[in-house]
Amino acid sequence: MESQGVGSIVSKTKEPMAFEAEKTMFEVYRESTYTGLYRVVYFTDLQDHDKDTAINRALAGEHYFDGFLKNYGKEDAKTIIDGLLERMNAGESIAPDEFVRELGPHYLPV
């Protein structure tokens, strides 16, 4: 395998592969015990002081969508997710495959 910069390698299909440190795991869920709103938790970004609360809230909710975001451009991806959640919380029905389309190259499936 060829080297392609720091932290990535080229697969047999010639597409860069993300290492664990280069991606952020997230989940979109609907709160079932609080407001009923759709929320997102970025598990990889959690700090020790808020980890248990955030994970417990997500576990208590209804799973909707999950995956990984490439760390390169992650803030753009978070803005896209915030926009999708805003639309969903306003009553718009958005299918999970819409998340994949909107996130485009930022999204890495589980």
CNS distance restraints for C-alpha pairs under 8 A (distance, minus, plus):
assign (resid   1 and name CA) (resid   9 and name CA) 7.00 0.50 0.50
assign (resid   1 and name CA) (resid  10 and name CA) 6.24 0.50 0.50
assign (resid   1 and name CA) (resid  11 and name CA) 6.94 0.50 0.50
assign (resid   1 and name CA) (resid  12 and name CA) 7.68 0.50 0.50
assign (resid   2 and name CA) (resid   9 and name CA) 6.45 0.50 0.50
assign (resid   2 and name CA) (resid  10 and name CA) 5.92 0.50 0.50
assign (resid   3 and name CA) (resid   8 and name CA) 7.13 0.50 0.50
assign (resid   3 and name CA) (resid   9 and name CA) 5.32 0.50 0.50
assign (resid   3 and name CA) (resid  10 and name CA) 6.68 0.50 0.50
assign (resid   4 and name CA) (resid   8 and name CA) 5.96 0.50 0.50
assign (resid   4 and name CA) (resid   9 and name CA) 5.60 0.50 0.50
assign (resid   4 and name CA) (resid  10 and name CA) 6.60 0.50 0.50
assign (resid   4 and name CA) (resid  16 and name CA) 7.76 0.50 0.50
assign (resid   5 and name CA) (resid   9 and name CA) 7.80 0.50 0.50
assign (resid   7 and name CA) (resid  18 and name CA) 7.73 0.50 0.50
assign (resid   7 and name CA) (resid  19 and name CA) 6.79 0.50 0.50
assign (resid   7 and name CA) (resid  22 and name CA) 7.70 0.50 0.50
assign (resid   8 and name CA) (resid  16 and name CA) 5.99 0.50 0.50
assign (resid   8 and name CA) (resid  17 and name CA) 5.88 0.50 0.50
assign (resid   8 and name CA) (resid  18 and name CA) 6.12 0.50 0.50
assign (resid   8 and name CA) (resid  19 and name CA) 6.73 0.50 0.50
assign (resid   9 and name CA) (resid  16 and name CA) 5.62 0.50 0.50
assign (resid   9 and name CA) (resid  17 and name CA) 5.87 0.50 0.50
assign (resid   9 and name CA) (resid  18 and name CA) 8.00 0.50 0.50
assign (resid  10 and name CA) (resid  14 and name CA) 5.13 0.50 0.50
assign (resid  10 and name CA) (resid  15 and name CA) 5.64 0.50 0.50
assign (resid  10 and name CA) (resid  16 and name CA) 4.76 0.50 0.50
assign (resid  10 and name CA) (resid  17 and name CA) 6.36 0.50 0.50
assign (resid  11 and name CA) (resid  15 and name CA) 5.78 0.50 0.50
assign (resid  11 and name CA) (resid  16 and name CA) 6.36 0.50 0.50
assign (resid  11 and name CA) (resid  17 and name CA) 6.55 0.50 0.50
assign (resid  18 and name CA) (resid  22 and name CA) 5.71 0.50 0.50
assign (resid  18 and name CA) (resid  23 and name CA) 6.79 0.50 0.50
assign (resid  18 and name CA) (resid  70 and name CA) 7.42 0.50 0.50
assign (resid  19 and name CA) (resid  23 and name CA) 7.09 0.50 0.50
assign (resid  22 and name CA) (resid  70 and name CA) 6.12 0.50 0.50
assign (resid  22 and name CA) (resid  71 and name CA) 5.29 0.50 0.50
assign (resid  22 and name CA) (resid  72 and name CA) 7.57 0.50 0.50
assign (resid  23 and name CA) (resid  68 and name CA) 6.02 0.50 0.50
assign (resid  23 and name CA) (resid  69 and name CA) 5.38 0.50 0.50
assign (resid  23 and name CA) (resid  70 and name CA) 4.49 0.50 0.50
assign (resid  23 and name CA) (resid  71 and name CA) 4.91 0.50 0.50
assign (resid  24 and name CA) (resid  42 and name CA) 6.76 0.50 0.50
assign (resid  24 and name CA) (resid  43 and name CA) 7.22 0.50 0.50
assign (resid  24 and name CA) (resid  44 and name CA) 5.26 0.50 0.50
assign (resid  24 and name CA) (resid  45 and name CA) 7.19 0.50 0.50
assign (resid  24 and name CA) (resid  68 and name CA) 5.23 0.50 0.50
assign (resid  24 and name CA) (resid  69 and name CA) 5.08 0.50 0.50
assign (resid  24 and name CA) (resid  70 and name CA) 6.47 0.50 0.50
assign (resid  24 and name CA) (resid  71 and name CA) 6.35 0.50 0.50
assign (resid  25 and name CA) (resid  42 and name CA) 5.90 0.50 0.50
assign (resid  25 and name CA) (resid  43 and name CA) 5.58 0.50 0.50
assign (resid  25 and name CA) (resid  44 and name CA) 5.60 0.50 0.50
assign (resid  25 and name CA) (resid  66 and name CA) 7.64 0.50 0.50
assign (resid  25 and name CA) (resid  67 and name CA) 5.88 0.50 0.50
assign (resid  25 and name CA) (resid  68 and name CA) 4.39 0.50 0.50
assign (resid  25 and name CA) (resid  69 and name CA) 6.53 0.50 0.50
assign (resid  26 and name CA) (resid  40 and name CA) 6.93 0.50 0.50
assign (resid  26 and name CA) (resid  41 and name CA) 5.55 0.50 0.50
assign (resid  26 and name CA) (resid  42 and name CA) 4.31 0.50 0.50
assign (resid  26 and name CA) (resid  43 and name CA) 5.64 0.50 0.50
assign (resid  26 and name CA) (resid  44 and name CA) 7.50 0.50 0.50
assign (resid  26 and name CA) (resid  66 and name CA) 5.60 0.50 0.50
assign (resid  26 and name CA) (resid  67 and name CA) 5.75 0.50 0.50
assign (resid  26 and name CA) (resid  68 and name CA) 5.97 0.50 0.50
assign (resid  26 and name CA) (resid  69 and name CA) 7.54 0.50 0.50
assign (resid  27 and name CA) (resid  40 and name CA) 5.59 0.50 0.50
assign (resid  27 and name CA) (resid  41 and name CA) 5.50 0.50 0.50
assign (resid  27 and name CA) (resid  42 and name CA) 6.73 0.50 0.50
assign (resid  27 and name CA) (resid  43 and name CA) 7.82 0.50 0.50
assign (resid  27 and name CA) (resid  58 and name CA) 7.79 0.50 0.50
assign (resid  27 and name CA) (resid  63 and name CA) 7.46 0.50 0.50
assign (resid  27 and name CA) (resid  64 and name CA) 7.53 0.50 0.50
assign (resid  27 and name CA) (resid  65 and name CA) 5.80 0.50 0.50
assign (resid  27 and name CA) (resid  66 and name CA) 4.19 0.50 0.50
assign (resid  27 and name CA) (resid  67 and name CA) 6.70 0.50 0.50
assign (resid  28 and name CA) (resid  38 and name CA) 6.87 0.50 0.50
assign (resid  28 and name CA) (resid  39 and name CA) 5.66 0.50 0.50
assign (resid  28 and name CA) (resid  40 and name CA) 4.36 0.50 0.50
assign (resid  28 and name CA) (resid  41 and name CA) 6.65 0.50 0.50
assign (resid  28 and name CA) (resid  63 and name CA) 6.57 0.50 0.50
assign (resid  28 and name CA) (resid  64 and name CA) 5.49 0.50 0.50
assign (resid  28 and name CA) (resid  65 and name CA) 5.02 0.50 0.50
assign (resid  28 and name CA) (resid  66 and name CA) 5.98 0.50 0.50
assign (resid  29 and name CA) (resid  38 and name CA) 5.58 0.50 0.50
assign (resid  29 and name CA) (resid  39 and name CA) 5.51 0.50 0.50
assign (resid  29 and name CA) (resid  40 and name CA) 6.26 0.50 0.50
assign (resid  29 and name CA) (resid  58 and name CA) 6.34 0.50 0.50
assign (resid  29 and name CA) (resid  61 and name CA) 5.87 0.50 0.50
assign (resid  29 and name CA) (resid  62 and name CA) 5.33 0.50 0.50
assign (resid  29 and name CA) (resid  63 and name CA) 4.52 0.50 0.50
assign (resid  29 and name CA) (resid  64 and name CA) 4.94 0.50 0.50
assign (resid  29 and name CA) (resid  65 and name CA) 6.87 0.50 0.50
assign (resid  30 and name CA) (resid  36 and name CA) 5.90 0.50 0.50
assign (resid  30 and name CA) (resid  37 and name CA) 5.52 0.50 0.50
assign (resid  30 and name CA) (resid  38 and name CA) 4.21 0.50 0.50
assign (resid  30 and name CA) (resid  39 and name CA) 6.09 0.50 0.50
assign (resid  30 and name CA) (resid  61 and name CA) 5.31 0.50 0.50
assign (resid  30 and name CA) (resid  62 and name CA) 4.98 0.50 0.50
assign (resid  30 and name CA) (resid  63 and name CA) 6.61 0.50 0.50
assign (resid  30 and name CA) (resid  64 and name CA) 6.96 0.50 0.50
assign (resid  31 and name CA) (resid  35 and name CA) 6.16 0.50 0.50
assign (resid  31 and name CA) (resid  36 and name CA) 4.57 0.50 0.50
assign (resid  31 and name CA) (resid  37 and name CA) 5.56 0.50 0.50
assign (resid  31 and name CA) (resid  38 and name CA) 6.28 0.50 0.50
assign (resid  31 and name CA) (resid  39 and name CA) 7.17 0.50 0.50
assign (resid  31 and name CA) (resid  57 and name CA) 7.41 0.50 0.50
assign (resid  31 and name CA) (resid  58 and name CA) 7.45 0.50 0.50
assign (resid  31 and name CA) (resid  60 and name CA) 7.20 0.50 0.50
assign (resid  31 and name CA) (resid  61 and name CA) 4.47 0.50 0.50
assign (resid  31 and name CA) (resid  62 and name CA) 6.46 0.50 0.50
assign (resid  32 and name CA) (resid  36 and name CA) 5.33 0.50 0.50
assign (resid  32 and name CA) (resid  60 and name CA) 6.76 0.50 0.50
assign (resid  32 and name CA) (resid  61 and name CA) 4.95 0.50 0.50
assign (resid  32 and name CA) (resid  62 and name CA) 6.50 0.50 0.50
assign (resid  33 and name CA) (resid  60 and name CA) 7.18 0.50 0.50
assign (resid  33 and name CA) (resid  61 and name CA) 7.15 0.50 0.50
assign (resid  37 and name CA) (resid  89 and name CA) 5.85 0.50 0.50
assign (resid  38 and name CA) (resid  85 and name CA) 6.11 0.50 0.50
assign (resid  38 and name CA) (resid  88 and name CA) 7.04 0.50 0.50
assign (resid  38 and name CA) (resid  89 and name CA) 6.21 0.50 0.50
assign (resid  39 and name CA) (resid  85 and name CA) 6.85 0.50 0.50
assign (resid  41 and name CA) (resid  54 and name CA) 6.92 0.50 0.50
assign (resid  41 and name CA) (resid  55 and name CA) 7.80 0.50 0.50
assign (resid  41 and name CA) (resid  58 and name CA) 7.18 0.50 0.50
assign (resid  42 and name CA) (resid  46 and name CA) 6.71 0.50 0.50
assign (resid  43 and name CA) (resid  51 and name CA) 7.83 0.50 0.50
assign (resid  43 and name CA) (resid  55 and name CA) 7.66 0.50 0.50
assign (resid  46 and name CA) (resid  50 and name CA) 6.45 0.50 0.50
assign (resid  46 and name CA) (resid  51 and name CA) 5.37 0.50 0.50
assign (resid  47 and name CA) (resid  51 and name CA) 5.77 0.50 0.50
assign (resid  48 and name CA) (resid  52 and name CA) 7.79 0.50 0.50
assign (resid  50 and name CA) (resid  54 and name CA) 6.16 0.50 0.50
assign (resid  51 and name CA) (resid  55 and name CA) 6.07 0.50 0.50
assign (resid  52 and name CA) (resid  56 and name CA) 5.96 0.50 0.50
assign (resid  53 and name CA) (resid  57 and name CA) 6.15 0.50 0.50
assign (resid  54 and name CA) (resid  58 and name CA) 6.31 0.50 0.50
assign (resid  55 and name CA) (resid  59 and name CA) 6.10 0.50 0.50
assign (resid  56 and name CA) (resid  60 and name CA) 6.07 0.50 0.50
assign (resid  57 and name CA) (resid  61 and name CA) 6.28 0.50 0.50
assign (resid  58 and name CA) (resid  62 and name CA) 7.67 0.50 0.50
assign (resid  58 and name CA) (resid  63 and name CA) 7.69 0.50 0.50
assign (resid  59 and name CA) (resid  63 and name CA) 7.94 0.50 0.50
assign (resid  64 and name CA) (resid  96 and name CA) 7.38 0.50 0.50
assign (resid  65 and name CA) (resid  96 and name CA) 6.14 0.50 0.50
assign (resid  66 and name CA) (resid 109 and name CA) 7.84 0.50 0.50
assign (resid  66 and name CA) (resid 110 and name CA) 7.34 0.50 0.50
assign (resid  67 and name CA) (resid 107 and name CA) 7.13 0.50 0.50
assign (resid  67 and name CA) (resid 108 and name CA) 6.10 0.50 0.50
assign (resid  67 and name CA) (resid 109 and name CA) 4.98 0.50 0.50
assign (resid  67 and name CA) (resid 110 and name CA) 4.86 0.50 0.50
assign (resid  68 and name CA) (resid 107 and name CA) 5.96 0.50 0.50
assign (resid  68 and name CA) (resid 108 and name CA) 4.86 0.50 0.50
assign (resid  68 and name CA) (resid 109 and name CA) 6.15 0.50 0.50
assign (resid  68 and name CA) (resid 110 and name CA) 6.57 0.50 0.50
assign (resid  69 and name CA) (resid  74 and name CA) 6.27 0.50 0.50
assign (resid  69 and name CA) (resid  77 and name CA) 7.20 0.50 0.50
assign (resid  69 and name CA) (resid 106 and name CA) 5.43 0.50 0.50
assign (resid  69 and name CA) (resid 107 and name CA) 4.88 0.50 0.50
assign (resid  69 and name CA) (resid 108 and name CA) 5.78 0.50 0.50
assign (resid  70 and name CA) (resid  74 and name CA) 6.05 0.50 0.50
assign (resid  70 and name CA) (resid 106 and name CA) 5.35 0.50 0.50
assign (resid  70 and name CA) (resid 107 and name CA) 6.48 0.50 0.50
assign (resid  70 and name CA) (resid 108 and name CA) 6.86 0.50 0.50
assign (resid  72 and name CA) (resid 106 and name CA) 7.88 0.50 0.50
assign (resid  73 and name CA) (resid  77 and name CA) 6.50 0.50 0.50
assign (resid  73 and name CA) (resid 106 and name CA) 6.81 0.50 0.50
assign (resid  74 and name CA) (resid  78 and name CA) 6.17 0.50 0.50
assign (resid  74 and name CA) (resid 106 and name CA) 6.99 0.50 0.50
assign (resid  75 and name CA) (resid  79 and name CA) 6.31 0.50 0.50
assign (resid  76 and name CA) (resid  80 and name CA) 6.40 0.50 0.50
assign (resid  77 and name CA) (resid  81 and name CA) 6.26 0.50 0.50
assign (resid  77 and name CA) (resid 103 and name CA) 6.11 0.50 0.50
assign (resid  77 and name CA) (resid 106 and name CA) 6.13 0.50 0.50
assign (resid  78 and name CA) (resid  82 and name CA) 6.07 0.50 0.50
assign (resid  79 and name CA) (resid  83 and name CA) 6.26 0.50 0.50
assign (resid  80 and name CA) (resid  84 and name CA) 6.34 0.50 0.50
assign (resid  80 and name CA) (resid 102 and name CA) 7.03 0.50 0.50
assign (resid  80 and name CA) (resid 103 and name CA) 6.72 0.50 0.50
assign (resid  81 and name CA) (resid  85 and name CA) 6.12 0.50 0.50
assign (resid  81 and name CA) (resid  99 and name CA) 7.58 0.50 0.50
assign (resid  81 and name CA) (resid 103 and name CA) 7.75 0.50 0.50
assign (resid  82 and name CA) (resid  86 and name CA) 6.09 0.50 0.50
assign (resid  83 and name CA) (resid  87 and name CA) 6.33 0.50 0.50
assign (resid  84 and name CA) (resid  88 and name CA) 6.22 0.50 0.50
assign (resid  84 and name CA) (resid  94 and name CA) 7.78 0.50 0.50
assign (resid  84 and name CA) (resid  99 and name CA) 7.60 0.50 0.50
assign (resid  85 and name CA) (resid  89 and name CA) 5.96 0.50 0.50
assign (resid  86 and name CA) (resid  90 and name CA) 6.22 0.50 0.50
assign (resid  87 and name CA) (resid  91 and name CA) 6.64 0.50 0.50
assign (resid  87 and name CA) (resid  92 and name CA) 5.55 0.50 0.50
assign (resid  88 and name CA) (resid  92 and name CA) 4.72 0.50 0.50
assign (resid  88 and name CA) (resid  93 and name CA) 6.04 0.50 0.50
assign (resid  88 and name CA) (resid  94 and name CA) 6.53 0.50 0.50
assign (resid  94 and name CA) (resid  98 and name CA) 6.38 0.50 0.50
assign (resid  94 and name CA) (resid  99 and name CA) 7.98 0.50 0.50
assign (resid  95 and name CA) (resid  99 and name CA) 7.30 0.50 0.50
assign (resid  96 and name CA) (resid 100 and name CA) 6.89 0.50 0.50
assign (resid  97 and name CA) (resid 101 and name CA) 6.33 0.50 0.50
assign (resid  98 and name CA) (resid 102 and name CA) 5.98 0.50 0.50
assign (resid  99 and name CA) (resid 103 and name CA) 5.90 0.50 0.50
assign (resid 100 and name CA) (resid 104 and name CA) 5.99 0.50 0.50
assign (resid 100 and name CA) (resid 107 and name CA) 6.61 0.50 0.50
assign (resid 103 and name CA) (resid 107 and name CA) 5.58 0.50 0.50
